[in-house]
Amino acid sequence: MLQNAKRTYALAGFTVEKRPKGWFFRKTYADDDWRGPYSSPTSVSLMIARQLKREITKRDAPYAVE
């Protein structure tokens, strides 16, 4: 059964930059706009984690058992 199969996902990398107004991030190999400013490395890390969660959820959707 597919729902019990091992699934591995290679996730997109992100670039983080500290600027005078705060922390910004974007996908490393995409032409996305920079997102930010965030007040701390913790805040920007949390936003990246949310992006990665969305990516995993999207990729795993075909295997989800309801």
PQR file with spaces between the fields and no chain letter, atoms N, CA, C, O and H, PARSE charges and radii, in Angstrom:
ATOM       1  N    MET     1       0.839   -1.187    0.000 -0.4000 1.5000
ATOM       2  CA   MET     1       0.000    0.000    0.000 -0.0000 2.0000
ATOM       3  C    MET     1       0.880    1.244    0.000  0.5500 1.7000
ATOM       4  O    MET     1       1.901    1.289    0.685 -0.5500 1.4000
ATOM       5  N    LEU     2       0.487    2.232   -0.756 -0.4000 1.5000
ATOM       6  CA   LEU     2       1.285    3.452   -0.859 -0.0000 2.0000
ATOM       7  C    LEU     2       1.368    4.227    0.446  0.5500 1.7000
ATOM       8  O    LEU     2       2.404    4.827    0.734 -0.5500 1.4000
ATOM       9  H    LEU     2      -0.343    2.195   -1.313  0.4000 1.0000
ATOM      10  N    GLN     3       0.310    4.228    1.238 -0.4000 1.5000
ATOM      11  CA   GLN     3       0.347    5.025    2.461 -0.0000 2.0000
ATOM      12  C    GLN     3       1.374    4.491    3.464  0.5500 1.7000
ATOM      13  O    GLN     3       1.796    5.226    4.357 -0.5500 1.4000
ATOM      14  H    GLN     3      -0.531    3.740    1.004  0.4000 1.0000
ATOM      15  N    ASN     4       1.775    3.246    3.334 -0.4000 1.5000
ATOM      16  CA   ASN     4       2.774    2.680    4.239 -0.0000 2.0000
ATOM      17  C    ASN     4       4.175    2.689    3.642  0.5500 1.7000
ATOM      18  O    ASN     4       5.133    2.314    4.317 -0.5500 1.4000
ATOM      19  H    ASN     4       1.432    2.649    2.608  0.4000 1.0000
ATOM      20  N    ALA     5       4.308    3.106    2.404 -0.4000 1.5000
ATOM      21  CA   ALA     5       5.597    3.129    1.738 -0.0000 2.0000
ATOM      22  C    ALA     5       6.455    4.273    2.274  0.5500 1.7000
ATOM      23  O    ALA     5       5.949    5.316    2.690 -0.5500 1.4000
ATOM      24  H    ALA     5       3.529    3.412    1.856  0.4000 1.0000
ATOM      25  N    LYS     6       7.752    4.048    2.251 -0.4000 1.5000
ATOM      26  CA   LYS     6       8.674    5.102    2.670 -0.0000 2.0000
ATOM      27  C    LYS     6       8.721    6.171    1.588  0.5500 1.7000
ATOM      28  O    LYS     6       8.886    5.859    0.408 -0.5500 1.4000
ATOM      29  H    LYS     6       8.163    3.201    1.913  0.4000 1.0000
ATOM      30  N    ARG     7       8.578    7.427    1.985 -0.4000 1.5000
ATOM      31  CA   ARG     7       8.637    8.542    1.050 -0.0000 2.0000
ATOM      32  C    ARG     7       9.668    9.552    1.545  0.5500 1.7000
ATOM      33  O    ARG     7       9.658    9.940    2.713 -0.5500 1.4000
ATOM      34  H    ARG     7       8.444    7.680    2.943  0.4000 1.0000
ATOM      35  N    THR     8      10.551    9.970    0.655 -0.4000 1.5000
ATOM      36  CA   THR     8      11.590   10.940    0.985 -0.0000 2.0000
ATOM      37  C    THR     8      11.445   12.132    0.056  0.5500 1.7000
ATOM      38  O    THR     8      11.253   11.965   -1.148 -0.5500 1.4000
ATOM      39  H    THR     8      10.560    9.654   -0.294  0.4000 1.0000
ATOM      40  N    TYR     9      11.535   13.335    0.610 -0.4000 1.5000
ATOM      41  CA   TYR     9      11.380   14.554   -0.177 -0.0000 2.0000
ATOM      42  C    TYR     9      12.627   15.423   -0.044  0.5500 1.7000
ATOM      43  O    TYR     9      13.058   15.727    1.068 -0.5500 1.4000
ATOM      44  H    TYR     9      11.691   13.471    1.588  0.4000 1.0000
ATOM      45  N    ALA    10      13.209   15.825   -1.178 -0.4000 1.5000
ATOM      46  CA   ALA    10      14.297   16.802   -1.181 -0.0000 2.0000
ATOM      47  C    ALA    10      13.628   18.177   -1.244  0.5500 1.7000
ATOM      48  O    ALA    10      12.922   18.487   -2.203 -0.5500 1.4000
ATOM      49  H    ALA    10      12.859   15.578   -2.082  0.4000 1.0000
ATOM      50  N    LEU    11      13.854   18.982   -0.231 -0.4000 1.5000
ATOM      51  CA   LEU    11      13.162   20.270   -0.121 -0.0000 2.0000
ATOM      52  C    LEU    11      14.046   21.408   -0.600  0.5500 1.7000
ATOM      53  O    LEU    11      15.274   21.323   -0.574 -0.5500 1.4000
ATOM      54  H    LEU    11      14.428   18.729    0.548  0.4000 1.0000
ATOM      55  N    ALA    12      13.390   22.478   -1.040 -0.4000 1.5000
ATOM      56  CA   ALA    12      14.095   23.645   -1.567 -0.0000 2.0000
ATOM      57  C    ALA    12      14.976   24.299   -0.508  0.5500 1.7000
ATOM      58  O    ALA    12      14.651   24.301    0.680 -0.5500 1.4000
ATOM      59  H    ALA    12      12.393   22.547   -1.061  0.4000 1.0000
ATOM      60  N    GLY    13      16.088   24.847   -0.960 -0.4000 1.5000
ATOM      61  CA   GLY    13      16.977   25.588   -0.073 -0.0000 2.0000
ATOM      62  C    GLY    13      16.560   27.046    0.009  0.5500 1.7000
ATOM      63  O    GLY    13      15.905   27.563   -0.895 -0.5500 1.4000
ATOM      64  H    GLY    13      16.352   24.845   -1.925  0.4000 1.0000
ATOM      65  N    PHE    14      16.934   27.693    1.072 -0.4000 1.5000
ATOM      66  CA   PHE    14      16.593   29.096    1.278 -0.0000 2.0000
ATOM      67  C    PHE    14      17.849   29.900    1.569  0.5500 1.7000
ATOM      68  O    PHE    14      18.812   29.395    2.146 -0.5500 1.4000
ATOM      69  H    PHE    14      17.466   27.273    1.806  0.4000 1.0000
ATOM      70  N    THR    15      17.817   31.153    1.161 -0.4000 1.5000
ATOM      71  CA   THR    15      18.877   32.100    1.466 -0.0000 2.0000
ATOM      72  C    THR    15      18.316   33.112    2.449  0.5500 1.7000
ATOM      73  O    THR    15      17.222   33.643    2.256 -0.5500 1.4000
ATOM      74  H    THR    15      17.035   31.563    0.692  0.4000 1.0000
ATOM      75  N    VAL    16      19.074   33.374    3.504 -0.4000 1.5000
ATOM      76  CA   VAL    16      18.665   34.328    4.542 -0.0000 2.0000
ATOM      77  C    VAL    16      19.679   35.465    4.551  0.5500 1.7000
ATOM      78  O    VAL    16      20.885   35.243    4.448 -0.5500 1.4000
ATOM      79  H    VAL    16      19.962   32.943    3.661  0.4000 1.0000
ATOM      80  N    GLU    17      19.172   36.672    4.676 -0.4000 1.5000
ATOM      81  CA   GLU    17      20.043   37.847    4.652 -0.0000 2.0000
ATOM      82  C    GLU    17      19.653   38.810    5.767  0.5500 1.7000
ATOM      83  O    GLU    17      18.472   39.094    5.967 -0.5500 1.4000
ATOM      84  H    GLU    17      18.192   36.853    4.760  0.4000 1.0000
ATOM      85  N    LYS    18      20.647   39.308    6.486 -0.4000 1.5000
ATOM      86  CA   LYS    18      20.430   40.325    7.525 -0.0000 2.0000
ATOM      87  C    LYS    18      20.639   41.688    6.902  0.5500 1.7000
ATOM      88  O    LYS    18      21.702   41.971    6.350 -0.5500 1.4000
ATOM      89  H    LYS    18      21.606   39.077    6.323  0.4000 1.0000
ATOM      90  N    ARG    19      19.632   42.528    6.988 -0.4000 1.5000
ATOM      91  CA   ARG    19      19.693   43.897    6.460 -0.0000 2.0000
ATOM      92  C    ARG    19      19.419   44.867    7.600  0.5500 1.7000
ATOM      93  O    ARG    19      18.995   44.444    8.675 -0.5500 1.4000
ATOM      94  H    ARG    19      18.768   42.299    7.436  0.4000 1.0000
ATOM      95  N    PRO    20      19.651   46.159    7.388 -0.5600 1.5000
ATOM      96  CA   PRO    20      19.403   47.127    8.461  0.2800 2.0000
ATOM      97  C    PRO    20      17.968   47.099    8.995  0.5500 1.7000
ATOM      98  O    PRO    20      17.748   47.387   10.172 -0.5500 1.4000
ATOM      99  N    LYS    21      16.992   46.759    8.152 -0.4000 1.5000
ATOM     100  CA   LYS    21      15.594   46.733    8.594 -0.0000 2.0000
ATOM     101  C    LYS    21      15.171   45.404    9.202  0.5500 1.7000
ATOM     102  O    LYS    21      14.065   45.306    9.735 -0.5500 1.4000
ATOM     103  H    LYS    21      17.171   46.526    7.196  0.4000 1.0000
ATOM     104  N    GLY    22      16.021   44.371    9.138 -0.4000 1.5000
ATOM     105  CA   GLY    22      15.681   43.074    9.716 -0.0000 2.0000
ATOM     106  C    GLY    22      16.151   41.925    8.850  0.5500 1.7000
ATOM     107  O    GLY    22      16.990   42.099    7.967 -0.5500 1.4000
ATOM     108  H    GLY    22      16.919   44.451    8.705  0.4000 1.0000
ATOM     109  N    TRP    23      15.598   40.738    9.111 -0.4000 1.5000
ATOM     110  CA   TRP    23      15.964   39.503    8.427 -0.0000 2.0000
ATOM     111  C    TRP    23      15.018   39.266    7.250  0.5500 1.7000
ATOM     112  O    TRP    23      13.807   39.455    7.366 -0.5500 1.4000
ATOM     113  H    TRP    23      14.916   40.596    9.829  0.4000 1.0000
ATOM     114  N    PHE    24      15.591   38.845    6.106 -0.4000 1.5000
ATOM     115  CA   PHE    24      14.830   38.552    4.899 -0.0000 2.0000
ATOM     116  C    PHE    24      15.223   37.170    4.400  0.5500 1.7000
ATOM     117  O    PHE    24      16.325   36.693    4.668 -0.5500 1.4000
ATOM     118  H    PHE    24      16.575   38.691    6.012  0.4000 1.0000
ATOM     119  N    PHE    25      14.300   36.522    3.661 -0.4000 1.5000
ATOM     120  CA   PHE    25      14.632   35.235    3.067 -0.0000 2.0000
ATOM     121  C    PHE    25      13.944   35.059    1.730  0.5500 1.7000
ATOM     122  O    PHE    25      12.973   35.747    1.417 -0.5500 1.4000
ATOM     123  H    PHE    25      13.404   36.910    3.443  0.4000 1.0000
ATOM     124  N    ARG    26      14.463   34.128    0.947 -0.4000 1.5000
ATOM     125  CA   ARG    26      13.845   33.704   -0.306 -0.0000 2.0000
ATOM     126  C    ARG    26      14.390   32.331   -0.662  0.5500 1.7000
ATOM     127  O    ARG    26      15.379   31.877   -0.087 -0.5500 1.4000
ATOM     128  H    ARG    26      15.252   33.569    1.202  0.4000 1.0000
ATOM     129  N    LYS    27      13.734   31.667   -1.622 -0.4000 1.5000
ATOM     130  CA   LYS    27      14.252   30.402   -2.119 -0.0000 2.0000
ATOM     131  C    LYS    27      15.544   30.682   -2.862  0.5500 1.7000
ATOM     132  O    LYS    27      15.621   31.634   -3.639 -0.5500 1.4000
ATOM     133  H    LYS    27      12.930   32.035   -2.089  0.4000 1.0000
ATOM     134  N    THR    28      16.553   29.866   -2.631 -0.4000 1.5000
ATOM     135  CA   THR    28      17.882   30.108   -3.180 -0.0000 2.0000
ATOM     136  C    THR    28      17.913   30.091   -4.701  0.5500 1.7000
ATOM     137  O    THR    28      18.506   30.980   -5.310 -0.5500 1.4000
ATOM     138  H    THR    28      16.490   29.093   -2.000  0.4000 1.0000
ATOM     139  N    TYR    29      17.296   29.113   -5.319 -0.4000 1.5000
ATOM     140  CA   TYR    29      17.396   28.958   -6.767 -0.0000 2.0000
ATOM     141  C    TYR    29      16.109   29.327   -7.490  0.5500 1.7000
ATOM     142  O    TYR    29      15.728   28.675   -8.461 -0.5500 1.4000
ATOM     143  H    TYR    29      16.814   28.390   -4.824  0.4000 1.0000
ATOM     144  N    ALA    30      15.449   30.362   -7.022 -0.4000 1.5000
ATOM     145  CA   ALA    30      14.214   30.828   -7.662 -0.0000 2.0000
ATOM     146  C    ALA    30      14.281   32.345   -7.802  0.5500 1.7000
ATOM     147  O    ALA    30      15.068   33.015   -7.134 -0.5500 1.4000
ATOM     148  H    ALA    30      15.759   30.892   -6.233  0.4000 1.0000
ATOM     149  N    ASP    31      13.454   32.857   -8.668 -0.4000 1.5000
ATOM     150  CA   ASP    31      13.392   34.304   -8.863 -0.0000 2.0000
ATOM     151  C    ASP    31      12.323   34.931   -7.975  0.5500 1.7000
ATOM     152  O    ASP    31      11.705   35.929   -8.345 -0.5500 1.4000
ATOM     153  H    ASP    31      12.814   32.313   -9.211  0.4000 1.0000
ATOM     154  N    ASP    32      12.111   34.342   -6.806 -0.4000 1.5000
ATOM     155  CA   ASP    32      11.132   34.866   -5.855 -0.0000 2.0000
ATOM     156  C    ASP    32      11.598   36.203   -5.296  0.5500 1.7000
ATOM     157  O    ASP    32      12.792   36.500   -5.261 -0.5500 1.4000
ATOM     158  H    ASP    32      12.614   33.531   -6.506  0.4000 1.0000
ATOM     159  N    ASP    33      10.641   36.992   -4.866 -0.4000 1.5000
ATOM     160  CA   ASP    33      10.969   38.215   -4.148 -0.0000 2.0000
ATOM     161  C    ASP    33      11.434   37.863   -2.744  0.5500 1.7000
ATOM     162  O    ASP    33      11.086   36.810   -2.209 -0.5500 1.4000
ATOM     163  H    ASP    33       9.671   36.751   -4.895  0.4000 1.0000
ATOM     164  N    TRP    34      12.215   38.743   -2.159 -0.4000 1.5000
ATOM     165  CA   TRP    34      12.634   38.571   -0.774 -0.0000 2.0000
ATOM     166  C    TRP    34      11.425   38.760    0.133  0.5500 1.7000
ATOM     167  O    TRP    34      10.598   39.637   -0.114 -0.5500 1.4000
ATOM     168  H    TRP    34      12.498   39.598   -2.594  0.4000 1.0000
ATOM     169  N    ARG    35      11.317   37.960    1.166 -0.4000 1.5000
ATOM     170  CA   ARG    35      10.238   38.091    2.151 -0.0000 2.0000
ATOM     171  C    ARG    35      10.826   38.605    3.445  0.5500 1.7000
ATOM     172  O    ARG    35      11.888   38.159    3.879 -0.5500 1.4000
ATOM     173  H    ARG    35      11.989   37.248    1.367  0.4000 1.0000
ATOM     174  N    GLY    36      10.138   39.538    4.054 -0.4000 1.5000
ATOM     175  CA   GLY    36      10.617   40.120    5.288 -0.0000 2.0000
ATOM     176  C    GLY    36      10.116   41.545    5.391  0.5500 1.7000
ATOM     177  O    GLY    36       9.331   41.974    4.546 -0.5500 1.4000
ATOM     178  H    GLY    36       9.275   39.901    3.701  0.4000 1.0000
ATOM     179  N    PRO    37      10.529   42.273    6.370 -0.5600 1.5000
ATOM     180  CA   PRO    37      11.549   41.938    7.366  0.2800 2.0000
ATOM     181  C    PRO    37      10.977   41.145    8.540  0.5500 1.7000
ATOM     182  O    PRO    37       9.807   41.274    8.897 -0.5500 1.4000
ATOM     183  N    TYR    38      11.843   40.324    9.121 -0.4000 1.5000
ATOM     184  CA   TYR    38      11.533   39.595   10.351 -0.0000 2.0000
ATOM     185  C    TYR    38      12.488   40.085   11.427  0.5500 1.7000
ATOM     186  O    TYR    38      13.620   40.473   11.140 -0.5500 1.4000
ATOM     187  H    TYR    38      12.794   40.219    8.830  0.4000 1.0000
ATOM     188  N    SER    39      12.025   40.063   12.656 -0.4000 1.5000
ATOM     189  CA   SER    39      12.761   40.708   13.744 -0.0000 2.0000
ATOM     190  C    SER    39      13.961   39.923   14.257  0.5500 1.7000
ATOM     191  O    SER    39      14.858   40.505   14.868 -0.5500 1.4000
ATOM     192  H    SER    39      11.105   39.748   12.890  0.4000 1.0000
ATOM     193  N    SER    40      13.997   38.612   14.020 -0.4000 1.5000
ATOM     194  CA   SER    40      15.074   37.805   14.598 -0.0000 2.0000
ATOM     195  C    SER    40      15.329   36.566   13.739  0.5500 1.7000
ATOM     196  O    SER    40      14.502   36.211   12.898 -0.5500 1.4000
ATOM     197  H    SER    40      13.269   38.139   13.524  0.4000 1.0000
ATOM     198  N    PRO    41      16.460   35.917   13.947 -0.5600 1.5000
ATOM     199  CA   PRO    41      16.714   34.652   13.251  0.2800 2.0000
ATOM     200  C    PRO    41      15.640   33.602   13.580  0.5500 1.7000
ATOM     201  O    PRO    41      15.299   32.772   12.737 -0.5500 1.4000
ATOM     202  N    THR    42      15.127   33.647   14.781 -0.4000 1.5000
ATOM     203  CA   THR    42      14.069   32.712   15.172 -0.0000 2.0000
ATOM     204  C    THR    42      12.815   32.931   14.339  0.5500 1.7000
ATOM     205  O    THR    42      12.206   31.968   13.871 -0.5500 1.4000
ATOM     206  H    THR    42      15.404   34.322   15.465  0.4000 1.0000
ATOM     207  N    SER    43      12.426   34.178   14.150 -0.4000 1.5000
ATOM     208  CA   SER    43      11.230   34.499   13.363 -0.0000 2.0000
ATOM     209  C    SER    43      11.378   34.061   11.915  0.5500 1.7000
ATOM     210  O    SER    43      10.466   33.455   11.354 -0.5500 1.4000
ATOM     211  H    SER    43      12.921   34.959   14.530  0.4000 1.0000
ATOM     212  N    VAL    44      12.517   34.362   11.308 -0.4000 1.5000
ATOM     213  CA   VAL    44      12.714   33.988    9.912 -0.0000 2.0000
ATOM     214  C    VAL    44      12.795   32.470    9.770  0.5500 1.7000
ATOM     215  O    VAL    44      12.324   31.921    8.774 -0.5500 1.4000
ATOM     216  H    VAL    44      13.258   34.854   11.764  0.4000 1.0000
ATOM     217  N    SER    45      13.378   31.789   10.741 -0.4000 1.5000
ATOM     218  CA   SER    45      13.441   30.325   10.710 -0.0000 2.0000
ATOM     219  C    SER    45      12.054   29.701   10.796  0.5500 1.7000
ATOM     220  O    SER    45      11.771   28.709   10.125 -0.5500 1.4000
ATOM     221  H    SER    45      13.760   32.235   11.550  0.4000 1.0000
ATOM     222  N    LEU    46      11.199   30.280   11.617 -0.4000 1.5000
ATOM     223  CA   LEU    46       9.829   29.786   11.736 -0.0000 2.0000
ATOM     224  C    LEU    46       9.080   29.950   10.412  0.5500 1.7000
ATOM     225  O    LEU    46       8.323   29.062   10.020 -0.5500 1.4000
ATOM     226  H    LEU    46      11.430   31.086   12.162  0.4000 1.0000
ATOM     227  N    MET    47       9.280   31.061    9.728 -0.4000 1.5000
ATOM     228  CA   MET    47       8.613   31.275    8.446 -0.0000 2.0000
ATOM     229  C    MET    47       9.124   30.297    7.388  0.5500 1.7000
ATOM     230  O    MET    47       8.344   29.812    6.568 -0.5500 1.4000
ATOM     231  H    MET    47       9.895   31.782   10.047  0.4000 1.0000
ATOM     232  N    ILE    48      10.414   30.007    7.400 -0.4000 1.5000
ATOM     233  CA   ILE    48      10.966   29.014    6.475 -0.0000 2.0000
ATOM     234  C    ILE    48      10.381   27.643    6.785  0.5500 1.7000
ATOM     235  O    ILE    48      10.039   26.893    5.870 -0.5500 1.4000
ATOM     236  H    ILE    48      11.047   30.401    8.066  0.4000 1.0000
ATOM     237  N    ALA    49      10.266   27.313    8.057 -0.4000 1.5000
ATOM     238  CA   ALA    49       9.676   26.028    8.450 -0.0000 2.0000
ATOM     239  C    ALA    49       8.241   25.912    7.951  0.5500 1.7000
ATOM     240  O    ALA    49       7.827   24.838    7.513 -0.5500 1.4000
ATOM     241  H    ALA    49      10.544   27.922    8.800  0.4000 1.0000
ATOM     242  N    ARG    50       7.488   26.983    8.009 -0.4000 1.5000
ATOM     243  CA   ARG    50       6.111   26.970    7.503 -0.0000 2.0000
ATOM     244  C    ARG    50       6.081   26.741    5.996  0.5500 1.7000
ATOM     245  O    ARG    50       5.225   26.011    5.496 -0.5500 1.4000
ATOM     246  H    ARG    50       7.825   27.855    8.365  0.4000 1.0000
ATOM     247  N    GLN    51       7.011   27.361    5.270 -0.4000 1.5000
ATOM     248  CA   GLN    51       7.100   27.147    3.829 -0.0000 2.0000
ATOM     249  C    GLN    51       7.413   25.679    3.513  0.5500 1.7000
ATOM     250  O    GLN    51       6.821   25.089    2.609 -0.5500 1.4000
ATOM     251  H    GLN    51       7.706   27.953    5.677  0.4000 1.0000
ATOM     252  N    LEU    52       8.345   25.107    4.265 -0.4000 1.5000
ATOM     253  CA   LEU    52       8.715   23.704    4.050 -0.0000 2.0000
ATOM     254  C    LEU    52       7.548   22.771    4.371  0.5500 1.7000
ATOM     255  O    LEU    52       7.346   21.774    3.678 -0.5500 1.4000
ATOM     256  H    LEU    52       8.826   25.586    4.999  0.4000 1.0000
ATOM     257  N    LYS    53       6.786   23.084    5.406 -0.4000 1.5000
ATOM     258  CA   LYS    53       5.621   22.268    5.748 -0.0000 2.0000
ATOM     259  C    LYS    53       4.607   22.270    4.618  0.5500 1.7000
ATOM     260  O    LYS    53       4.047   21.226    4.282 -0.5500 1.4000
ATOM     261  H    LYS    53       6.950   23.894    5.969  0.4000 1.0000
ATOM     262  N    ARG    54       4.367   23.435    4.028 -0.4000 1.5000
ATOM     263  CA   ARG    54       3.433   23.521    2.894 -0.0000 2.0000
ATOM     264  C    ARG    54       3.921   22.662    1.730  0.5500 1.7000
ATOM     265  O    ARG    54       3.130   21.978    1.080 -0.5500 1.4000
ATOM     266  H    ARG    54       4.822   24.283    4.300  0.4000 1.0000
ATOM     267  N    GLU    55       5.224   22.702    1.475 -0.4000 1.5000
ATOM     268  CA   GLU    55       5.799   21.921    0.381 -0.0000 2.0000
ATOM     269  C    GLU    55       5.623   20.416    0.627  0.5500 1.7000
ATOM     270  O    GLU    55       5.249   19.677   -0.284 -0.5500 1.4000
ATOM     271  H    GLU    55       5.866   23.257    2.003  0.4000 1.0000
ATOM     272  N    ILE    56       5.889   19.973    1.839 -0.4000 1.5000
ATOM     273  CA   ILE    56       5.722   18.552    2.176 -0.0000 2.0000
ATOM     274  C    ILE    56       4.263   18.144    2.039  0.5500 1.7000
ATOM     275  O    ILE    56       3.961   17.097    1.466 -0.5500 1.4000
ATOM     276  H    ILE    56       6.193   20.573    2.579  0.4000 1.0000
ATOM     277  N    THR    57       3.366   18.956    2.555 -0.4000 1.5000
ATOM     278  CA   THR    57       1.932   18.654    2.492 -0.0000 2.0000
ATOM     279  C    THR    57       1.466   18.547    1.043  0.5500 1.7000
ATOM     280  O    THR    57       0.698   17.649    0.698 -0.5500 1.4000
ATOM     281  H    THR    57       3.611   19.806    3.020  0.4000 1.0000
ATOM     282  N    LYS    58       1.930   19.461    0.202 -0.4000 1.5000
ATOM     283  CA   LYS    58       1.547   19.450   -1.214 -0.0000 2.0000
ATOM     284  C    LYS    58       2.062   18.191   -1.913  0.5500 1.7000
ATOM     285  O    LYS    58       1.326   17.547   -2.662 -0.5500 1.4000
ATOM     286  H    LYS    58       2.553   20.190    0.483  0.4000 1.0000
ATOM     287  N    ARG    59       3.322   17.844   -1.667 -0.4000 1.5000
ATOM     288  CA   ARG    59       3.897   16.674   -2.331 -0.0000 2.0000
ATOM     289  C    ARG    59       3.308   15.366   -1.831  0.5500 1.7000
ATOM     290  O    ARG    59       3.205   14.399   -2.587 -0.5500 1.4000
ATOM     291  H    ARG    59       3.919   18.367   -1.059  0.4000 1.0000
ATOM     292  N    ASP    60       2.924   15.329   -0.574 -0.4000 1.5000
ATOM     293  CA   ASP    60       2.426   14.096    0.015 -0.0000 2.0000
ATOM     294  C    ASP    60       0.910   13.905   -0.168  0.5500 1.7000
ATOM     295  O    ASP    60       0.380   12.839    0.146 -0.5500 1.4000
ATOM     296  H    ASP    60       3.007   16.114    0.040  0.4000 1.0000
ATOM     297  N    ALA    61       0.225   14.919   -0.668 -0.4000 1.5000
ATOM     298  CA   ALA    61      -1.226   14.870   -0.818 -0.0000 2.0000
ATOM     299  C    ALA    61      -1.746   13.656   -1.594  0.5500 1.7000
ATOM     300  O    ALA    61      -2.764   13.089   -1.199 -0.5500 1.4000
ATOM     301  H    ALA    61       0.655   15.785   -0.923  0.4000 1.0000
ATOM     302  N    PRO    62      -1.096   13.237   -2.671 -0.5600 1.5000
ATOM     303  CA   PRO    62      -1.609   12.087   -3.404  0.2800 2.0000
ATOM     304  C    PRO    62      -1.631   10.787   -2.567  0.5500 1.7000
ATOM     305  O    PRO    62      -2.372    9.858   -2.887 -0.5500 1.4000
ATOM     306  N    TYR    63      -0.835   10.728   -1.519 -0.4000 1.5000
ATOM     307  CA   TYR    63      -0.744    9.521   -0.702 -0.0000 2.0000
ATOM     308  C    TYR    63      -1.564    9.588    0.566  0.5500 1.7000
ATOM     309  O    TYR    63      -1.665    8.602    1.295 -0.5500 1.4000
ATOM     310  H    TYR    63      -0.233   11.482   -1.258  0.4000 1.0000
ATOM     311  N    ALA    64      -2.154   10.742    0.839 -0.4000 1.5000
ATOM     312  CA   ALA    64      -2.918   10.933    2.082 -0.0000 2.0000
ATOM     313  C    ALA    64      -4.150   10.038    2.081  0.5500 1.7000
ATOM     314  O    ALA    64      -4.893    9.964    1.102 -0.5500 1.4000
ATOM     315  H    ALA    64      -2.072   11.543    0.246  0.4000 1.0000
ATOM     316  N    VAL    65      -4.343    9.361    3.211 -0.4000 1.5000
ATOM     317  CA   VAL    65      -5.515    8.491    3.377 -0.0000 2.0000
ATOM     318  C    VAL    65      -6.481    9.200    4.316  0.5500 1.7000
ATOM     319  O    VAL    65      -6.120    9.580    5.430 -0.5500 1.4000
ATOM     320  H    VAL    65      -3.739    9.421    4.006  0.4000 1.0000
ATOM     321  N    GLU    66      -7.686    9.367    3.858 -0.4000 1.5000
ATOM     322  CA   GLU    66      -8.673   10.083    4.667 -0.0000 2.0000
ATOM     323  C    GLU    66      -9.583    9.122    5.360  0.5500 1.7000
ATOM     324  O    GLU    66     -10.482    9.540    6.089 -0.5500 1.4000
ATOM     325  H    GLU    66      -7.979    9.058    2.953  0.4000 1.0000
